[in-house]
Amino acid sequence: MHDSPTAGAPIASASEPTLADAGPDGAAGLPRTHGTVAWFDPVSGIAGDMALGALLDAGADLDFVTAQLELLSLDGWRLGSERVRRNGLAATRAIVDAPEGHHHRRWRDIRELLVAAPLTDRVRQRALAVFEALATAEGQVHGMAADEVHFHEVGALDAIVDIVGVCAALESLDVDVVCCGPVAVGKGTINAAHGVLPNPPPAVVNLLTGRRIVGVDIDMELTTPTGAAIVAALAEYFGPAPAMTLTSTGFGAGTRDTPGRPNVTGVLVGTANQTSAAQPSGQLGAAMAEMASADATEELVELAANLDDVSGEVLGHAIEELLAAGALDAWAIPIVMKKGRPAHTLSVLCQPEAVTLLADLTARLTGTLGLRARTVVRTALERHTSTVDVDVYTISVKHGPYRVKPEWADVVAAAEALGRTPAEIARAAGLLAAAEQSDQR
């Protein structure tokens, strides 16, 4: 279990957009975090020892981590660290020497061990949360209760050292909030204690359900169950790094080094800022900050391509397909290019993690030889949806701070069924929605 995955996706350069996600609960925007934040960057996957190495590299005190582990009163383990290079990138490797052999523990045994040990409260609670998540995921794989999960993926001594070590390292850095970027996973199959398993392993899939993952075209285990459990249980948010003042950074090295791919997990540690995304300065920034006080502000990516050799049919079809593939918006603006050629700029607004997919789709649909990308800040005003009935036909209505707007598809369907004009249905639905909103106030 302890063997680190080999390498995953290449580390993004500073000029490339970072991968992002709305979060495990699907909420848009970045969190408003407080205190000290640790943001894991598992673009090459994550394992328990890689997470621990990253935190040690970021300044966690190895003596404090070791002292917490010694409180478990377990024999037969040693924890050390060494500076290594992974594809030319300096990193810290956490070395866990725990040759446990045949002895395996149930989750209920580990829970009793953690509860009884005089660990720091936050170390204990975080370790309990990680082991519970891991045992639940493994229990789902094998069709048994979490308490009865009894094999090395949960009980191995090296996994205990990894998980409690990570929790102790977070405490050493006084981390209040853990966040995580999308998690890289491989493909194909892997060899495990129970034989050949699909990659990513079923336990990893269970743990990362509802979180953003990034598939990497490599036949190796990039993310282990222990690594997945750490971020699944501890990360309050999955997405780009929240706004913070950086205090330290680190890379945790995997066991092996693969040429061309840095086998590391990154971590950024800092003091959280009140605002979660980069904001424009000056009057525009002040206006957006006031407008976004109760709303969701997030960083998005706008892709753009100038097209002078596609028809209107191709352009229209491309916009439809991009929206269907996850673009938040897509549009075309007429322009004039070199030699007086009439053309269009096709623009696509998307979450940062969708850049690769949508850029590739844009190129395939239009034949463009290149795209531009820039980061933009979007403030989505607070809104909600309700329904009203117009002559027994249900119309969805969007409510914003300053207006209500019936869903046009519902309006047209009701108008056709009732033999009335869409304008009449929209007006009736809007009046009903406004009246209900006024009553609620």
C-alpha positions as CSV (number, residue, x, y, z in Angstrom):
1,M,0.0,0.0,0.0
2,H,2.8,2.4,0.9
3,D,4.5,2.3,-2.5
4,S,3.9,5.6,-4.1
5,P,2.3,5.9,-7.5
6,T,4.6,6.7,-10.4
7,A,4.2,10.0,-12.1
8,G,1.0,11.6,-13.4
9,A,0.2,14.6,-15.4
10,P,2.9,17.2,-16.0
11,I,3.0,20.1,-13.6
12,A,1.3,23.1,-15.1
13,S,3.5,26.1,-15.7
14,A,2.7,29.5,-14.2
15,S,1.2,30.7,-17.4
16,E,-1.2,27.9,-17.7
17,P,-4.6,28.0,-16.0
18,T,-4.7,25.8,-12.9
19,L,-7.3,23.0,-12.7
20,A,-10.4,24.0,-10.7
21,D,-13.7,22.7,-9.5
22,A,-16.8,24.1,-7.9
23,G,-16.3,21.9,-4.9
24,P,-17.7,18.5,-3.7
25,D,-21.1,20.0,-3.1
26,G,-21.3,21.5,-6.6
27,A,-21.4,25.1,-5.3
28,A,-20.0,27.7,-7.6
29,G,-17.1,29.9,-6.6
30,L,-14.2,29.7,-4.2
31,P,-14.6,29.4,-0.5
32,R,-14.1,32.3,1.9
33,T,-11.5,30.7,4.0
34,H,-10.0,31.9,7.3
35,G,-6.8,31.2,9.1
36,T,-4.0,29.0,7.7
37,V,-4.7,27.1,4.5
38,A,-3.0,24.1,3.0
39,W,-3.9,23.5,-0.7
40,F,-2.7,20.2,-2.1
41,D,-1.9,20.1,-5.8
42,P,-2.1,16.4,-6.9
43,V,-1.5,16.9,-10.6
44,S,0.7,13.8,-10.5
45,G,-1.6,11.9,-8.1
46,I,-1.3,11.6,-4.4
47,A,-0.2,8.9,-1.9
48,G,0.1,9.0,1.8
49,D,3.9,9.4,1.9
50,M,3.7,12.0,-0.9
51,A,1.3,14.1,1.1
52,L,3.5,13.8,4.2
53,G,6.7,14.6,2.2
54,A,5.0,17.7,0.8
55,L,4.1,19.0,4.2
56,L,7.6,18.3,5.6
57,D,9.0,20.1,2.6
58,A,6.7,23.0,3.4
59,G,8.2,23.3,6.9
60,A,6.4,20.8,9.1
61,D,8.5,19.7,12.0
62,L,9.6,16.1,11.6
63,D,10.3,15.8,15.4
64,F,6.8,16.9,16.2
65,V,5.3,14.4,13.7
66,T,7.5,11.6,15.1
67,A,6.5,12.5,18.7
68,Q,2.8,12.3,17.8
69,L,3.3,8.9,16.2
70,E,5.2,7.6,19.2
71,L,2.0,8.3,21.3
72,L,0.3,5.4,19.4
73,S,2.6,3.0,21.3
74,L,3.2,0.9,18.1
75,D,6.5,-0.8,17.5
76,G,8.3,-1.7,14.3
77,W,8.3,1.6,12.4
78,R,10.7,4.4,11.6
79,L,10.1,7.7,9.9
80,G,12.7,9.8,8.2
81,S,13.0,12.1,5.2
82,E,15.5,12.9,2.5
83,R,15.9,15.5,-0.2
84,V,15.6,14.1,-3.7
85,R,15.0,15.2,-7.3
86,R,12.1,14.1,-9.4
87,N,12.7,14.9,-13.1
88,G,14.9,17.8,-12.0
89,L,12.5,19.1,-9.4
90,A,13.8,19.2,-5.8
91,A,11.4,17.5,-3.4
92,T,11.2,15.8,0.0
93,R,10.7,12.1,0.3
94,A,9.1,10.8,3.5
95,I,10.7,7.5,4.3
96,V,8.4,5.1,6.2
97,D,10.1,1.9,7.3
98,A,7.3,-0.4,8.6
99,P,7.7,-4.0,7.6
100,E,4.5,-5.2,9.2
101,G,4.4,-8.6,7.5
102,H,1.2,-10.6,8.0
103,H,-0.4,-8.5,10.8
104,H,-3.4,-6.5,9.7
105,R,-5.9,-4.5,11.7
106,R,-9.6,-3.8,11.5
107,W,-10.9,-0.3,11.3
108,R,-12.5,-0.7,14.7
109,D,-9.2,-1.6,16.2
110,I,-7.5,1.4,14.7
111,R,-10.3,3.6,16.0
112,E,-9.8,2.3,19.5
113,L,-6.0,3.0,19.1
114,L,-6.5,6.6,18.0
115,V,-9.1,7.3,20.7
116,A,-6.9,5.9,23.4
117,A,-3.7,7.7,22.4
118,P,-3.0,11.1,23.9
119,L,-2.7,12.8,20.5
120,T,-3.4,16.5,19.9
121,D,-7.2,16.8,19.5
122,R,-7.1,18.0,15.9
123,V,-4.6,15.3,14.9
124,R,-6.9,12.6,16.4
125,Q,-10.0,14.0,14.8
126,R,-8.4,14.3,11.4
127,A,-6.9,10.9,11.6
128,L,-10.2,9.3,12.6
129,A,-12.0,11.1,9.7
130,V,-9.4,9.8,7.2
131,F,-9.5,6.2,8.4
132,E,-13.3,6.2,8.5
133,A,-13.5,7.4,4.9
134,L,-10.9,4.8,3.9
135,A,-12.7,1.9,5.7
136,T,-16.1,2.9,4.3
137,A,-14.7,3.0,0.8
138,E,-13.0,-0.3,1.1
139,G,-16.1,-1.8,2.8
140,Q,-18.2,-0.8,-0.2
141,V,-15.7,-2.5,-2.6
142,H,-15.9,-5.8,-0.7
143,G,-19.5,-5.7,0.5
144,M,-18.9,-5.5,4.2
145,A,-19.4,-3.1,7.1
146,A,-16.6,-0.6,7.6
147,D,-15.8,-1.9,11.1
148,E,-15.1,-5.4,9.6
149,V,-12.7,-4.2,6.9
150,H,-9.7,-6.3,7.7
151,F,-6.8,-6.2,5.3
152,H,-3.6,-4.3,4.6
153,E,-5.2,-1.4,2.7
154,V,-6.6,-0.2,6.0
155,G,-4.5,-1.8,8.7
156,A,-0.9,-1.8,7.5
157,L,1.4,0.0,9.8
158,D,2.8,2.1,7.0
159,A,-0.7,3.4,6.3
160,I,-1.1,4.3,10.0
161,V,2.2,6.2,9.9
162,D,1.3,8.0,6.7
163,I,-2.2,9.1,7.8
164,V,-1.4,10.1,11.4
165,G,1.9,11.6,10.1
166,V,0.0,13.8,7.6
167,C,-2.4,14.9,10.3
168,A,0.4,15.7,12.7
169,A,2.3,17.6,9.9
170,L,-0.9,19.7,9.3
171,E,-1.0,20.5,13.0
172,S,2.7,21.4,13.1
173,L,2.0,24.0,10.4
174,D,-1.1,25.1,12.3
175,V,-3.3,24.4,9.3
176,D,-7.0,25.4,9.8
177,V,-8.4,24.6,6.4
178,V,-7.4,21.9,3.9
179,C,-8.2,22.4,0.2
180,C,-7.3,20.3,-2.9
181,G,-7.0,20.7,-6.6
182,P,-8.4,18.0,-9.0
183,V,-6.8,14.6,-8.5
184,A,-4.9,12.9,-11.2
185,V,-5.7,9.2,-11.8
186,G,-4.2,6.7,-14.2
187,K,-5.8,4.0,-16.4
188,G,-5.5,0.3,-17.2
189,T,-5.0,-2.2,-14.3
190,I,-2.9,-2.5,-11.2
191,N,-1.7,-5.4,-9.0
192,A,-3.1,-5.3,-5.5
193,A,-3.4,-7.7,-2.5
194,H,-6.6,-9.1,-3.9
195,G,-5.3,-9.6,-7.4
196,V,-5.6,-7.4,-10.5
197,L,-7.8,-4.4,-10.1
198,P,-9.0,-1.7,-12.5
199,N,-7.1,1.6,-12.4
200,P,-8.1,3.9,-10.6
201,P,-8.8,1.3,-7.9
202,P,-12.4,0.9,-6.8
203,A,-11.7,2.3,-3.4
204,V,-10.2,5.5,-4.9
205,V,-13.2,5.8,-7.2
206,N,-15.5,5.6,-4.1
207,L,-13.5,8.1,-2.2
208,L,-13.4,10.7,-5.0
209,T,-17.0,10.4,-6.0
210,G,-18.3,14.0,-6.2
211,R,-14.8,15.4,-6.5
212,R,-13.1,16.5,-9.7
213,I,-10.5,14.0,-11.1
214,V,-8.2,14.3,-14.0
215,G,-7.5,11.2,-16.1
216,V,-4.0,10.7,-17.3
217,D,-3.1,8.4,-20.2
218,I,-0.7,6.3,-18.3
219,D,-0.9,2.6,-17.1
220,M,0.2,3.3,-13.5
221,E,-1.4,3.9,-10.2
222,L,-1.2,7.6,-9.7
223,T,-3.5,8.0,-6.7
224,T,-3.6,5.4,-3.9
225,P,-6.5,4.7,-1.5
226,T,-4.6,6.3,1.3
227,G,-3.9,9.4,-0.7
228,A,-7.4,9.7,-1.9
229,A,-8.8,9.2,1.7
230,I,-6.6,12.0,3.0
231,V,-7.9,14.6,0.6
232,A,-11.5,13.2,0.5
233,A,-11.8,13.4,4.3
234,L,-9.9,16.5,5.1
235,A,-10.4,18.9,2.1
236,E,-13.3,21.3,2.6
237,Y,-13.1,22.4,-1.0
238,F,-11.8,21.0,-4.3
239,G,-10.7,23.6,-6.8
240,P,-8.0,26.2,-7.5
241,A,-6.0,27.6,-4.6
242,P,-8.0,30.1,-2.6
243,A,-6.6,33.6,-2.2
244,M,-3.9,33.5,0.4
245,T,-0.6,35.1,1.4
246,L,1.8,32.3,0.8
247,T,4.1,31.4,3.7
248,S,5.6,28.2,2.4
249,T,5.4,25.6,-0.4
250,G,6.5,22.0,-0.7
251,F,6.8,19.0,-3.0
252,G,6.4,15.5,-1.7
253,A,8.3,12.9,-3.8
254,G,7.0,9.5,-4.8
255,T,9.2,6.5,-4.5
256,R,10.2,6.2,-8.1
257,D,11.4,8.7,-10.7
258,T,10.0,8.5,-14.2
259,P,11.9,10.5,-16.9
260,G,9.9,13.3,-18.3
261,R,7.3,13.4,-15.5
262,P,7.9,14.9,-12.0
263,N,6.5,12.3,-9.6
264,V,5.5,14.8,-6.8
265,T,2.5,16.1,-4.9
266,G,2.6,19.8,-4.3
267,V,1.3,21.8,-1.4
268,L,0.8,25.6,-0.8
269,V,0.5,26.9,2.7
270,G,-0.6,30.4,3.5
271,T,-2.8,32.8,5.4
272,A,-6.2,33.0,3.8
273,N,-7.4,36.3,2.5
274,Q,-11.0,37.3,2.8
275,T,-11.6,37.4,-0.9
276,S,-11.3,34.1,-2.6
277,A,-10.3,35.1,-6.1
278,A,-8.1,37.7,-7.7
279,Q,-10.1,41.0,-8.1
280,P,-9.7,43.9,-10.5
281,S,-8.3,47.0,-8.9
282,G,-9.6,50.5,-8.8
283,Q,-13.2,51.6,-9.2
284,L,-14.1,48.4,-11.1
285,G,-12.7,46.3,-8.3
286,A,-14.5,48.2,-5.6
287,A,-17.8,48.0,-7.6
288,M,-17.4,44.2,-8.1
289,A,-16.5,43.7,-4.4
290,E,-19.6,45.5,-3.3
291,M,-21.8,43.7,-5.8
292,A,-20.2,40.3,-4.8
293,S,-20.6,40.8,-1.0
294,A,-23.3,38.0,-0.8
295,D,-22.6,36.4,-4.2
296,A,-20.2,34.0,-5.8
297,T,-17.0,35.4,-7.4
298,E,-14.8,33.0,-9.2
299,E,-11.9,32.9,-11.7
300,L,-12.8,31.4,-15.1
301,V,-11.0,31.0,-18.4
302,E,-12.1,32.6,-21.7
303,L,-10.9,30.8,-24.8
304,A,-10.9,32.6,-28.1
305,A,-10.2,31.7,-31.7
306,N,-10.3,33.9,-34.9
307,L,-12.1,32.0,-37.7
308,D,-12.1,33.3,-41.3
309,D,-12.8,30.0,-43.1
310,V,-15.8,28.4,-41.5
311,S,-19.5,28.7,-42.5
312,G,-22.3,30.0,-40.3
313,E,-23.6,26.4,-40.0
314,V,-20.2,25.2,-38.7
315,L,-20.0,28.1,-36.3
316,G,-23.5,27.6,-34.9
317,H,-22.9,23.8,-34.5
318,A,-19.7,24.5,-32.7
319,I,-21.4,26.8,-30.2
320,E,-24.1,24.1,-29.5
321,E,-21.6,21.4,-29.0
322,L,-19.3,23.5,-26.8
323,L,-22.3,24.3,-24.5
324,A,-23.3,20.7,-24.4
325,A,-19.7,19.7,-23.5
326,G,-19.7,21.9,-20.4
327,A,-18.9,25.4,-21.6
328,L,-20.5,28.0,-19.3
329,D,-21.1,30.2,-22.3
330,A,-20.1,30.4,-26.0
331,W,-20.6,33.2,-28.5
332,A,-19.3,34.6,-31.8
333,I,-18.5,38.2,-32.7
334,P,-18.0,39.4,-36.3
335,I,-14.5,40.8,-37.0
336,V,-12.4,41.8,-40.0
337,M,-9.0,40.1,-40.3
338,K,-6.0,40.6,-42.5
339,K,-6.5,41.3,-46.2
340,G,-10.0,42.6,-45.3
341,R,-11.4,39.1,-44.7
342,P,-14.7,39.0,-42.8
343,A,-14.4,36.5,-39.9
344,H,-15.7,35.7,-36.4
345,T,-14.1,35.5,-33.0
346,L,-15.4,32.3,-31.3
347,S,-15.2,32.7,-27.5
348,V,-15.8,30.1,-24.9
349,L,-16.2,30.7,-21.2
350,C,-15.4,27.7,-18.9
351,Q,-14.1,26.5,-15.6
352,P,-10.3,26.1,-15.6
353,E,-10.4,22.3,-15.4
354,A,-12.4,22.2,-18.7
355,V,-9.8,24.1,-20.7
356,T,-8.1,21.1,-22.3
357,L,-11.4,19.4,-23.2
358,L,-13.0,22.5,-24.7
359,A,-9.9,23.7,-26.5
360,D,-9.5,20.3,-28.2
361,L,-13.2,20.3,-29.1
362,T,-13.0,23.8,-30.5
363,A,-10.1,22.8,-32.7
364,R,-11.8,19.6,-33.9
365,L,-15.1,21.4,-34.7
366,T,-13.6,24.4,-36.4
367,G,-10.2,23.4,-37.7
368,T,-8.5,26.3,-36.0
369,L,-4.8,26.1,-35.6
370,G,-4.6,28.0,-32.3
371,L,-6.5,29.5,-29.4
372,R,-5.9,32.2,-26.9
373,A,-6.7,31.8,-23.2
374,R,-7.1,34.4,-20.5
375,T,-8.3,34.4,-16.9
376,V,-11.4,36.4,-16.1
377,V,-13.2,37.1,-12.9
378,R,-17.0,36.5,-12.9
379,T,-19.4,37.6,-10.2
380,A,-22.6,35.6,-10.2
381,L,-25.3,37.4,-8.4
382,E,-27.4,35.6,-5.9
383,R,-30.3,33.8,-7.6
384,H,-32.8,31.1,-7.1
385,T,-35.5,29.3,-9.1
386,S,-39.2,28.8,-8.5
387,T,-42.2,27.6,-10.4
388,V,-45.6,29.1,-11.2
389,D,-48.6,27.6,-12.9
390,V,-50.2,29.4,-15.9
391,D,-53.4,27.6,-16.8
392,V,-52.1,24.3,-15.4
393,Y,-48.8,24.6,-17.2
394,T,-45.8,24.8,-14.9
395,I,-43.2,27.5,-15.8
396,S,-39.8,27.7,-14.2
397,V,-38.8,31.2,-13.2
398,K,-35.3,32.6,-12.4
399,H,-35.2,35.2,-9.6
400,G,-32.3,37.6,-9.4
401,P,-31.8,40.7,-7.2
402,Y,-33.4,43.0,-9.7
403,R,-35.7,41.0,-11.9
404,V,-37.6,37.7,-12.5
405,K,-37.4,35.9,-15.8
406,P,-39.6,32.9,-16.9
407,E,-37.7,30.0,-18.6
408,W,-38.3,30.6,-22.3
409,A,-38.6,26.9,-23.2
410,D,-41.4,26.5,-20.7
411,V,-43.0,29.7,-21.9
412,V,-43.0,28.5,-25.6
413,A,-44.3,25.1,-24.7
414,A,-47.2,26.5,-22.7
415,A,-48.0,29.1,-25.4
416,E,-48.2,26.4,-28.1
417,A,-50.4,24.2,-26.0
418,L,-52.8,27.0,-25.0
419,G,-52.9,28.7,-28.3
420,R,-51.6,32.0,-26.9
421,T,-48.5,34.0,-27.6
422,P,-45.2,33.5,-25.7
423,A,-45.3,37.2,-24.7
424,E,-48.7,36.6,-22.9
425,I,-47.5,33.6,-21.1
426,A,-44.2,35.2,-20.1
427,R,-46.0,38.3,-18.8
428,A,-48.5,36.1,-16.8
429,A,-45.7,34.0,-15.3
430,G,-43.6,37.0,-14.4
431,L,-46.5,38.7,-12.6
432,L,-47.3,35.5,-10.6
433,A,-43.6,35.0,-9.7
434,A,-43.3,38.7,-8.6
435,A,-46.4,38.4,-6.5
436,E,-45.2,35.3,-4.8
437,Q,-41.8,36.9,-4.1
438,S,-43.5,40.0,-2.6
439,D,-45.7,37.8,-0.3
440,Q,-42.6,36.0,0.9
441,R,-41.0,39.3,2.0
